[in-house]
Amino acid sequence: MVSWRVTLRNRYHAALFDLVHETWRVVQQAGMITAGSRAGRKFASFGHRSLMAFPTGTVFGEAWIEIGDETMIGAQVTLCAGMLPGQELGDSPLLRVGDRCVIGRGSHIVAHHSILIGDDVFTGPYVYITDQNHGYTDPEVPIGRQWPSNAAVSIGPGCWLGAGAVVLPGACIGRNVVVAAGAVVRGEVPGHCVVAGVPARIVREYAAGSGWSRPSAGPE
């Protein structure tokens, strides 16, 4: 038979477990960024019924970031505009996330020039999207010290980006595109297709009247 001491100890541990979880739930609720929160009001716009979960990743340049309505941004997501906090970035937002989007946990969206994410875009966790790349023109200068290059990024409405996908500067992704987990996207991707690989290539595409098929010549 379990002694009364063991019973009390088990009850104490259960109560402590419940207390820790309830405290963490309260902290998460208090730390969540919404349109009405102090942190939410720093953004160029933060849409109705949108939220950014706690804990956040690195967040700065909010005055140049727009978040649409009913968008959910997961925990530990980094949203940045510019190179560092306090930088003056002009009159127009650099990063726009559309309505009804879901940005997966641990993702990084880093804007220096222009990143446009359309409505109803969903990402898995740990997706990386940037519009800036390091320069390497001078072989004598460390790459991290050379002037970077920027190229606008756009992701069309209705896309799905799998876990760990990377979207590089200059990428222009069409409507309703599936980007496979771990794919690295650069250049133009037409709408209504599936891309995979490094670099990402079309592996399936949709044609009206015939439906989904593999490209006739295989992945390009």
VOFITOR-788961 format. One record per residue (C-alpha): residue number from 0; residue in one letter; x, y, z. Coordinates in nm, 3 decimals, padded with zeros to 5 digits. Each point is the difference from the previous one (the first is absolute). Layout:
N
{resi=NUM&resn=a&px=X&py=Y&pz=Z} $
...
***
This chain:
220
{resi=0&resn=m&px=00.000&py=00.000&pz=00.000} $
{resi=1&resn=v&px=00.128&py=00.344&pz=-00.088} $
{resi=2&resn=s&px=00.081&py=00.192&pz=00.317} $
{resi=3&resn=w&px=-00.172&py=00.330&pz=00.078} $
{resi=4&resn=r&px=00.335&py=00.177&pz=-00.048} $
{resi=5&resn=v&px=00.030&py=-00.128&pz=-00.356} $
{resi=6&resn=t&px=-00.360&py=00.100&pz=-00.068} $
{resi=7&resn=l&px=00.059&py=00.352&pz=00.127} $
{resi=8&resn=r&px=00.321&py=00.030&pz=-00.199} $
{resi=9&resn=n&px=-00.177&py=-00.109&pz=-00.320} $
{resi=10&resn=r&px=-00.280&py=00.247&pz=00.063} $
{resi=11&resn=y&px=00.255&py=00.276&pz=00.061} $
{resi=12&resn=h&px=00.184&py=-00.079&pz=-00.326} $
{resi=13&resn=a&px=-00.329&py=-00.007&pz=-00.193} $
{resi=14&resn=a&px=-00.105&py=00.335&pz=00.148} $
{resi=15&resn=l&px=00.342&py=00.151&pz=-00.077} $
{resi=16&resn=f&px=-00.019&py=-00.132&pz=-00.359} $
{resi=17&resn=d&px=-00.345&py=00.159&pz=-00.044} $
{resi=18&resn=l&px=00.122&py=00.329&pz=00.150} $
{resi=19&resn=v&px=00.301&py=00.018&pz=-00.232} $
{resi=20&resn=h&px=-00.214&py=-00.065&pz=-00.306} $
{resi=21&resn=e&px=-00.265&py=00.249&pz=00.103} $
{resi=22&resn=t&px=00.268&py=00.264&pz=00.070} $
{resi=23&resn=w&px=00.154&py=-00.062&pz=-00.344} $
{resi=24&resn=r&px=-00.345&py=00.030&pz=-00.162} $
{resi=25&resn=v&px=-00.052&py=00.336&pz=00.170} $
{resi=26&resn=v&px=00.346&py=00.118&pz=-00.109} $
{resi=27&resn=q&px=-00.071&py=-00.107&pz=-00.359} $
{resi=28&resn=q&px=-00.329&py=00.189&pz=-00.001} $
{resi=29&resn=a&px=00.158&py=00.311&pz=00.151} $
{resi=30&resn=g&px=00.295&py=-00.007&pz=-00.242} $
{resi=31&resn=m&px=-00.206&py=-00.056&pz=-00.315} $
{resi=32&resn=i&px=00.012&py=00.285&pz=-00.252} $
{resi=33&resn=t&px=-00.339&py=00.112&pz=-00.132} $
{resi=34&resn=a&px=-00.139&py=00.311&pz=-00.168} $
{resi=35&resn=g&px=-00.098&py=00.144&pz=00.336} $
{resi=36&resn=s&px=00.322&py=-00.075&pz=00.184} $
{resi=37&resn=r&px=00.275&py=00.254&pz=00.057} $
{resi=38&resn=a&px=00.237&py=-00.205&pz=-00.217} $
{resi=39&resn=g&px=-00.262&py=-00.032&pz=-00.275} $
{resi=40&resn=r&px=-00.042&py=00.375&pz=-00.022} $
{resi=41&resn=k&px=00.366&py=00.036&pz=-00.099} $
{resi=42&resn=f&px=-00.069&py=-00.168&pz=-00.337} $
{resi=43&resn=a&px=-00.092&py=00.193&pz=-00.314} $
{resi=44&resn=s&px=-00.322&py=-00.199&pz=00.030} $
{resi=45&resn=f&px=-00.098&py=-00.308&pz=00.197} $
{resi=46&resn=g&px=-00.325&py=-00.153&pz=-00.121} $
{resi=47&resn=h&px=-00.324&py=-00.080&pz=00.177} $
{resi=48&resn=r&px=00.005&py=-00.338&pz=00.177} $
{resi=49&resn=s&px=00.367&py=-00.055&pz=-00.090} $
{resi=50&resn=l&px=00.253&py=-00.114&pz=00.257} $
{resi=51&resn=m&px=00.369&py=-00.067&pz=00.048} $
{resi=52&resn=a&px=00.060&py=-00.272&pz=00.256} $
{resi=53&resn=f&px=00.231&py=00.027&pz=00.303} $
{resi=54&resn=p&px=00.292&py=-00.038&pz=00.021} $
{resi=55&resn=t&px=00.089&py=00.191&pz=-00.315} $
{resi=56&resn=g&px=00.329&py=-00.019&pz=-00.183} $
{resi=57&resn=t&px=00.183&py=00.319&pz=-00.093} $
{resi=58&resn=v&px=-00.243&py=00.276&pz=-00.095} $
{resi=59&resn=f&px=00.103&py=00.348&pz=-00.112} $
{resi=60&resn=g&px=-00.083&py=00.258&pz=-00.264} $
{resi=61&resn=e&px=-00.369&py=-00.044&pz=00.084} $
{resi=62&resn=a&px=-00.087&py=00.339&pz=-00.151} $
{resi=63&resn=w&px=00.083&py=-00.150&pz=-00.342} $
{resi=64&resn=i&px=-00.188&py=-00.329&pz=00.050} $
{resi=65&resn=e&px=-00.367&py=-00.056&pz=-00.087} $
{resi=66&resn=i&px=-00.198&py=-00.301&pz=00.126} $
{resi=67&resn=g&px=-00.341&py=-00.074&pz=-00.155} $
{resi=68&resn=d&px=-00.322&py=-00.113&pz=00.168} $
{resi=69&resn=e&px=-00.048&py=-00.341&pz=00.166} $
{resi=70&resn=t&px=00.365&py=-00.095&pz=-00.042} $
{resi=71&resn=m&px=00.174&py=-00.226&pz=00.252} $
{resi=72&resn=i&px=00.375&py=00.024&pz=00.052} $
{resi=73&resn=g&px=00.148&py=-00.282&pz=00.205} $
{resi=74&resn=a&px=00.234&py=00.009&pz=00.296} $
{resi=75&resn=q&px=00.369&py=00.086&pz=-00.046} $
{resi=76&resn=v&px=-00.063&py=00.159&pz=-00.340} $
{resi=77&resn=t&px=00.242&py=00.276&pz=-00.102} $
{resi=78&resn=l&px=-00.146&py=00.297&pz=-00.191} $
{resi=79&resn=c&px=00.252&py=00.269&pz=-00.092} $
{resi=80&resn=a&px=00.009&py=00.307&pz=-00.221} $
{resi=81&resn=g&px=00.343&py=00.152&pz=-00.054} $
{resi=82&resn=m&px=00.346&py=-00.087&pz=00.124} $
{resi=83&resn=l&px=-00.046&py=00.095&pz=00.365} $
{resi=84&resn=p&px=-00.249&py=00.159&pz=00.239} $
{resi=85&resn=g&px=-00.052&py=00.374&pz=-00.033} $
{resi=86&resn=q&px=00.096&py=00.021&pz=-00.367} $
{resi=87&resn=e&px=-00.194&py=00.248&pz=-00.215} $
{resi=88&resn=l&px=-00.148&py=-00.189&pz=-00.297} $
{resi=89&resn=g&px=-00.202&py=00.254&pz=-00.194} $
{resi=90&resn=d&px=-00.371&py=00.055&pz=-00.049} $
{resi=91&resn=s&px=-00.125&py=-00.341&pz=-00.118} $
{resi=92&resn=p&px=-00.023&py=-00.336&pz=00.181} $
{resi=93&resn=l&px=00.267&py=-00.253&pz=-00.094} $
{resi=94&resn=l&px=-00.181&py=-00.312&pz=00.119} $
{resi=95&resn=r&px=-00.367&py=-00.079&pz=-00.060} $
{resi=96&resn=v&px=-00.169&py=-00.318&pz=00.120} $
{resi=97&resn=g&px=-00.353&py=-00.046&pz=-00.135} $
{resi=98&resn=d&px=-00.331&py=-00.103&pz=00.154} $
{resi=99&resn=r&px=-00.067&py=-00.346&pz=00.149} $
{resi=100&resn=c&px=00.364&py=-00.108&pz=-00.018} $
{resi=101&resn=v&px=00.171&py=-00.246&pz=00.234} $
{resi=102&resn=i&px=00.374&py=00.037&pz=00.059} $
{resi=103&resn=g&px=00.149&py=-00.310&pz=00.161} $
{resi=104&resn=r&px=00.196&py=-00.013&pz=00.321} $
{resi=105&resn=g&px=00.364&py=00.109&pz=-00.015} $
{resi=106&resn=s&px=-00.025&py=00.153&pz=-00.349} $
{resi=107&resn=h&px=00.209&py=00.303&pz=-00.101} $
{resi=108&resn=i&px=-00.124&py=00.275&pz=-00.233} $
{resi=109&resn=v&px=00.270&py=00.262&pz=-00.048} $
{resi=110&resn=a&px=-00.078&py=00.299&pz=-00.222} $
{resi=111&resn=h&px=00.236&py=00.272&pz=-00.123} $
{resi=112&resn=h&px=-00.161&py=00.100&pz=-00.330} $
{resi=113&resn=s&px=-00.341&py=-00.162&pz=-00.062} $
{resi=114&resn=i&px=-00.166&py=-00.325&pz=00.107} $
{resi=115&resn=l&px=-00.365&py=-00.049&pz=-00.091} $
{resi=116&resn=i&px=-00.185&py=-00.306&pz=00.130} $
{resi=117&resn=g&px=-00.350&py=-00.039&pz=-00.143} $
{resi=118&resn=d&px=-00.323&py=-00.102&pz=00.172} $
{resi=119&resn=d&px=-00.053&py=-00.356&pz=00.128} $
{resi=120&resn=v&px=00.368&py=-00.095&pz=-00.007} $
{resi=121&resn=f&px=00.091&py=-00.278&pz=00.244} $
{resi=122&resn=t&px=00.351&py=-00.102&pz=00.102} $
{resi=123&resn=g&px=00.136&py=-00.288&pz=00.198} $
{resi=124&resn=p&px=00.252&py=00.060&pz=00.278} $
{resi=125&resn=y&px=00.347&py=00.147&pz=-00.051} $
{resi=126&resn=v&px=-00.060&py=00.156&pz=-00.341} $
{resi=127&resn=y&px=00.248&py=00.273&pz=-00.101} $
{resi=128&resn=i&px=-00.095&py=00.287&pz=-00.232} $
{resi=129&resn=t&px=00.233&py=00.288&pz=-00.086} $
{resi=130&resn=d&px=00.048&py=00.263&pz=-00.268} $
{resi=131&resn=q&px=00.370&py=00.061&pz=00.066} $
{resi=132&resn=n&px=00.315&py=-00.197&pz=-00.076} $
{resi=133&resn=h&px=00.366&py=00.058&pz=00.085} $
{resi=134&resn=g&px=00.228&py=00.127&pz=-00.273} $
{resi=135&resn=y&px=00.322&py=-00.179&pz=-00.088} $
{resi=136&resn=t&px=00.140&py=00.214&pz=-00.284} $
{resi=137&resn=d&px=00.329&py=00.082&pz=00.172} $
{resi=138&resn=p&px=00.194&py=-00.321&pz=00.074} $
{resi=139&resn=e&px=00.222&py=00.182&pz=00.251} $
{resi=140&resn=v&px=-00.278&py=00.129&pz=00.226} $
{resi=141&resn=p&px=-00.187&py=-00.227&pz=00.244} $
{resi=142&resn=i&px=-00.340&py=-00.075&pz=-00.150} $
{resi=143&resn=g&px=-00.182&py=00.117&pz=00.310} $
{resi=144&resn=r&px=00.159&py=00.345&pz=-00.041} $
{resi=145&resn=q&px=-00.090&py=00.049&pz=-00.366} $
{resi=146&resn=w&px=-00.300&py=00.204&pz=-00.106} $
{resi=147&resn=p&px=-00.308&py=-00.223&pz=-00.035} $
{resi=148&resn=s&px=-00.238&py=-00.010&pz=-00.295} $
{resi=149&resn=n&px=-00.378&py=00.022&pz=00.023} $
{resi=150&resn=a&px=-00.275&py=-00.142&pz=-00.223} $
{resi=151&resn=a&px=-00.373&py=00.009&pz=00.069} $
{resi=152&resn=v&px=-00.180&py=-00.320&pz=00.103} $
{resi=153&resn=s&px=-00.365&py=-00.081&pz=-00.060} $
{resi=154&resn=i&px=-00.198&py=-00.307&pz=00.103} $
{resi=155&resn=g&px=-00.341&py=-00.030&pz=-00.163} $
{resi=156&resn=p&px=-00.326&py=-00.066&pz=00.182} $
{resi=157&resn=g&px=-00.089&py=-00.351&pz=00.105} $
{resi=158&resn=c&px=00.354&py=-00.140&pz=00.008} $
{resi=159&resn=w&px=00.127&py=-00.264&pz=00.240} $
{resi=160&resn=l&px=00.368&py=00.000&pz=00.104} $
{resi=161&resn=g&px=00.117&py=-00.321&pz=00.165} $
{resi=162&resn=a&px=00.221&py=-00.024&pz=00.307} $
{resi=163&resn=g&px=00.349&py=00.142&pz=-00.045} $
{resi=164&resn=a&px=-00.064&py=00.151&pz=-00.344} $
{resi=165&resn=v&px=00.222&py=00.294&pz=-00.099} $
{resi=166&resn=v&px=-00.115&py=00.286&pz=-00.225} $
{resi=167&resn=l&px=00.292&py=00.199&pz=-00.141} $
{resi=168&resn=p&px=00.020&py=00.361&pz=-00.125} $
{resi=169&resn=g&px=-00.174&py=00.055&pz=-00.331} $
{resi=170&resn=a&px=-00.237&py=-00.295&pz=00.037} $
{resi=171&resn=c&px=-00.345&py=00.055&pz=-00.150} $
{resi=172&resn=i&px=-00.238&py=-00.284&pz=00.085} $
{resi=173&resn=g&px=-00.340&py=-00.019&pz=-00.171} $
{resi=174&resn=r&px=-00.341&py=-00.086&pz=00.143} $
{resi=175&resn=n&px=-00.075&py=-00.329&pz=00.178} $
{resi=176&resn=v&px=00.353&py=-00.141&pz=-00.018} $
{resi=177&resn=v&px=00.122&py=-00.282&pz=00.223} $
{resi=178&resn=v&px=00.363&py=00.040&pz=00.105} $
{resi=179&resn=a&px=00.128&py=-00.332&pz=00.133} $
{resi=180&resn=a&px=00.173&py=-00.026&pz=00.337} $
{resi=181&resn=g&px=00.364&py=00.104&pz=-00.019} $
{resi=182&resn=a&px=-00.028&py=00.148&pz=-00.350} $
{resi=183&resn=v&px=00.203&py=00.309&pz=-00.093} $
{resi=184&resn=v&px=-00.195&py=00.234&pz=-00.228} $
{resi=185&resn=r&px=00.155&py=00.260&pz=-00.229} $
{resi=186&resn=g&px=-00.126&py=00.171&pz=-00.315} $
{resi=187&resn=e&px=-00.353&py=-00.030&pz=-00.137} $
{resi=188&resn=v&px=-00.237&py=-00.283&pz=00.086} $
{resi=189&resn=p&px=-00.331&py=-00.012&pz=-00.195} $
{resi=190&resn=g&px=-00.330&py=-00.047&pz=00.176} $
{resi=191&resn=h&px=-00.168&py=-00.334&pz=00.072} $
{resi=192&resn=c&px=00.306&py=-00.223&pz=00.021} $
{resi=193&resn=v&px=00.211&py=-00.196&pz=00.249} $
{resi=194&resn=v&px=00.370&py=00.078&pz=00.032} $
{resi=195&resn=a&px=00.263&py=-00.198&pz=00.187} $
{resi=196&resn=g&px=00.377&py=-00.028&pz=00.034} $
{resi=197&resn=v&px=00.307&py=00.223&pz=00.017} $
{resi=198&resn=p&px=-00.044&py=00.207&pz=-00.203} $
{resi=199&resn=a&px=-00.375&py=-00.052&pz=-00.016} $
{resi=200&resn=r&px=-00.133&py=-00.142&pz=-00.329} $
{resi=201&resn=i&px=-00.351&py=-00.077&pz=-00.118} $
{resi=202&resn=v&px=-00.093&py=-00.360&pz=00.075} $
{resi=203&resn=r&px=-00.377&py=00.024&pz=-00.057} $
{resi=204&resn=e&px=-00.215&py=00.254&pz=-00.181} $
{resi=205&resn=y&px=-00.367&py=00.062&pz=-00.063} $
{resi=206&resn=a&px=-00.156&py=00.057&pz=-00.341} $
{resi=207&resn=a&px=-00.367&py=00.088&pz=-00.045} $
{resi=208&resn=g&px=-00.186&py=-00.294&pz=-00.151} $
{resi=209&resn=s&px=00.269&py=-00.261&pz=00.069} $
{resi=210&resn=g&px=00.067&py=00.053&pz=00.370} $
{resi=211&resn=w&px=00.327&py=-00.068&pz=00.180} $
{resi=212&resn=s&px=00.295&py=-00.166&pz=-00.172} $
{resi=213&resn=r&px=00.377&py=-00.014&pz=00.000} $
{resi=214&resn=p&px=00.183&py=00.226&pz=-00.245} $
{resi=215&resn=s&px=00.039&py=-00.182&pz=-00.332} $
{resi=216&resn=a&px=00.380&py=00.026&pz=00.008} $
{resi=217&resn=g&px=00.023&py=-00.078&pz=00.371} $
{resi=218&resn=p&px=00.122&py=00.252&pz=00.256} $
{resi=219&resn=e&px=00.168&py=00.292&pz=-00.166} $
***
